[in-house]
Amino acid sequence: MDTKNLFMTPVTARLIRAEYGLGLVVATVLFFVHLDQVRWLPALVLFAYIDLIGYLPGAIQYRRREGRIGKGYYVAYNTMHSMVTQGLLALGWIWLWGFEWALLALPIHLCGDRALFGNYLKPFGLRFEPVTHQAYGSFRSEFAAADAAGAAGAADAGAADSDATSLGRLPWR
């Protein structure tokens, strides 16, 4: 994925999930190292409220209306599952009441969603629950075929380059 190609291949998706996995491990370890200092009620509320506001209403409507739901459910999901939103909430909490270890429930939830379940923010053009879009399925097949053809071409070119070098001719000349 780059600024001109806003999609993830399966490999980049796994790498990004691994990065969030590291964040999940760090936040969870810090949480358990300071377990005796965690206020459980705020930790549970902070962990659960993200899905209570951002996911459950949309999931219920999605099932009731056979997948046809309003954009407001996407906005609610994306707002509640945003690192920006939860980071601002944590900063506001710290400013008002001071730091506490229960705040780690926020990155544990968000990093867990991304690392364990592969749940990222939801674009309007896709179903609320994961279903492969027909256009993406076609694209993925075409991209894999082009990638395989490119790899085969690169292997052929690499063999020619090594032959040229072995004959004393450098490939960049």
C-alpha positions as CSV (number, residue, x, y, z in Angstrom):
1,M,0.0,0.0,0.0
2,D,1.2,3.5,-0.8
3,T,-0.2,6.9,-1.4
4,K,-1.3,6.0,-5.0
5,N,-2.4,2.4,-4.3
6,L,-4.7,2.4,-1.3
7,F,-5.1,-1.3,-0.8
8,M,-3.4,-4.0,1.2
9,T,-2.1,-7.3,-0.1
10,P,-2.5,-10.3,2.2
11,V,1.2,-9.9,3.2
12,T,0.9,-6.2,4.0
13,A,-2.3,-6.9,6.0
14,R,-0.5,-9.6,8.0
15,L,2.5,-7.2,8.7
16,I,0.1,-4.4,9.8
17,R,-1.7,-6.9,12.1
18,A,1.7,-7.9,13.5
19,E,2.5,-4.3,14.3
20,Y,-0.9,-3.9,16.1
21,G,-0.1,-7.3,17.8
22,L,3.0,-5.8,19.3
23,G,1.0,-2.8,20.6
24,L,-1.5,-5.3,22.1
25,V,1.3,-7.2,23.8
26,V,2.9,-4.0,25.2
27,A,-0.4,-2.6,26.5
28,T,-1.5,-6.0,27.9
29,V,1.9,-6.6,29.7
30,L,1.8,-3.0,31.2
31,F,-1.8,-3.7,32.3
32,F,-1.0,-6.9,34.0
33,V,2.3,-5.6,35.5
34,H,0.2,-2.9,37.2
35,L,-2.8,-5.1,37.9
36,D,-2.9,-4.1,41.6
37,Q,-3.2,-0.4,40.6
38,V,-6.0,-0.9,38.0
39,R,-9.5,0.3,38.9
40,W,-11.6,-2.4,37.4
41,L,-14.9,-0.5,36.8
42,P,-13.3,2.2,34.7
43,A,-11.2,-0.4,32.8
44,L,-14.3,-2.5,32.0
45,V,-16.3,0.6,31.0
46,L,-13.5,1.9,28.8
47,F,-13.0,-1.5,27.1
48,A,-16.7,-2.1,26.5
49,Y,-18.1,1.3,25.6
50,I,-16.2,1.3,22.3
51,D,-18.3,-1.6,21.0
52,L,-21.5,-0.6,22.9
53,I,-21.6,2.7,21.0
54,G,-19.6,1.9,17.8
55,Y,-20.3,-1.7,16.9
56,L,-23.4,-3.3,18.4
57,P,-26.0,-0.8,17.1
58,G,-24.7,-1.3,13.5
59,A,-24.3,-5.0,13.9
60,I,-27.9,-5.3,15.1
61,Q,-29.3,-3.2,12.3
62,Y,-27.1,-5.1,9.8
63,R,-28.7,-8.4,10.8
64,R,-32.3,-6.9,11.1
65,R,-32.1,-5.2,7.7
66,E,-30.2,-7.9,5.8
67,G,-27.1,-5.8,5.4
68,R,-28.7,-2.5,4.4
69,I,-27.9,0.1,7.0
70,G,-27.3,3.8,7.1
71,K,-23.9,5.6,6.9
72,G,-24.4,6.8,10.5
73,Y,-23.5,3.3,11.8
74,Y,-20.3,3.4,9.8
75,V,-19.5,6.9,11.2
76,A,-20.2,5.6,14.8
77,Y,-18.0,2.6,14.3
78,N,-15.2,4.6,12.8
79,T,-15.4,7.3,15.4
80,M,-15.4,4.9,18.3
81,H,-12.7,2.6,16.8
82,S,-10.4,5.5,16.0
83,M,-7.0,5.8,17.7
84,V,-7.5,9.6,17.4
85,T,-10.8,9.5,19.3
86,Q,-9.6,7.2,22.0
87,G,-6.3,9.1,22.3
88,L,-8.2,12.3,22.8
89,L,-10.4,10.7,25.3
90,A,-7.4,9.4,27.2
91,L,-5.8,12.8,27.2
92,G,-9.0,14.4,28.4
93,W,-9.3,11.8,31.1
94,I,-5.7,12.5,32.2
95,W,-6.2,16.2,32.2
96,L,-9.4,16.0,34.3
97,W,-8.7,13.1,36.7
98,G,-5.0,12.2,36.2
99,F,-3.4,9.1,34.7
100,E,-4.5,5.7,35.6
101,W,-3.7,2.2,34.3
102,A,-7.3,1.5,33.4
103,L,-6.8,3.7,30.4
104,L,-4.8,0.8,28.8
105,A,-8.2,-0.8,28.1
106,L,-8.4,1.6,25.1
107,P,-5.3,0.4,23.2
108,I,-5.9,-3.2,24.3
109,H,-9.4,-3.0,22.7
110,L,-8.3,-1.2,19.5
111,C,-5.0,-3.2,19.0
112,G,-6.9,-6.4,19.8
113,D,-9.5,-5.7,17.2
114,R,-6.9,-5.0,14.5
115,A,-4.3,-7.7,15.4
116,L,-6.6,-10.6,16.4
117,F,-9.6,-10.0,14.1
118,G,-8.2,-7.8,11.3
119,N,-10.9,-5.2,12.0
120,Y,-10.0,-1.8,10.7
121,L,-12.1,1.3,10.0
122,K,-15.1,0.6,7.8
123,P,-15.5,2.3,4.4
124,F,-19.0,3.2,3.2
125,G,-18.7,1.2,0.0
126,L,-18.4,-2.1,1.9
127,R,-20.8,-4.2,4.0
128,F,-20.8,-3.4,7.7
129,E,-19.7,-7.0,8.4
130,P,-16.8,-8.4,6.3
131,V,-17.8,-9.8,2.9
132,T,-15.5,-9.9,-0.1
133,H,-16.6,-7.2,-2.5
134,Q,-17.0,-8.5,-6.0
135,A,-14.7,-5.8,-7.5
136,Y,-12.0,-6.6,-4.9
137,G,-12.2,-10.3,-5.6
138,S,-11.7,-9.6,-9.3
139,F,-8.9,-7.2,-8.5
140,R,-7.2,-9.6,-6.2
141,S,-7.2,-12.3,-8.9
142,E,-5.9,-9.9,-11.5
143,F,-3.2,-8.5,-9.2
144,A,-2.0,-12.0,-8.2
145,A,-1.8,-13.0,-11.8
146,A,0.2,-9.8,-12.7
147,D,2.4,-10.3,-9.7
148,A,3.2,-13.9,-10.7
149,A,3.9,-12.8,-14.3
150,G,6.1,-10.0,-13.0
151,A,8.0,-12.4,-10.8
152,A,8.5,-14.8,-13.7
153,G,9.8,-12.0,-15.8
154,A,12.1,-10.7,-13.1
155,A,13.5,-14.2,-12.7
156,D,14.2,-14.5,-16.4
157,A,15.8,-11.0,-16.3
158,G,17.9,-12.0,-13.3
159,A,19.1,-15.1,-15.1
160,A,20.1,-13.0,-18.1
161,D,21.8,-10.5,-15.8
162,S,23.8,-13.2,-14.1
163,D,24.8,-14.6,-17.5
164,A,25.9,-11.2,-18.6
165,T,28.0,-10.7,-15.4
166,S,29.6,-14.1,-15.7
167,L,30.6,-13.2,-19.2
168,G,32.4,-10.1,-18.0
169,R,29.6,-7.8,-19.3
170,L,28.1,-5.8,-16.5
171,P,24.3,-5.5,-16.7
172,W,24.2,-1.7,-16.1
173,R,26.6,-0.9,-19.1
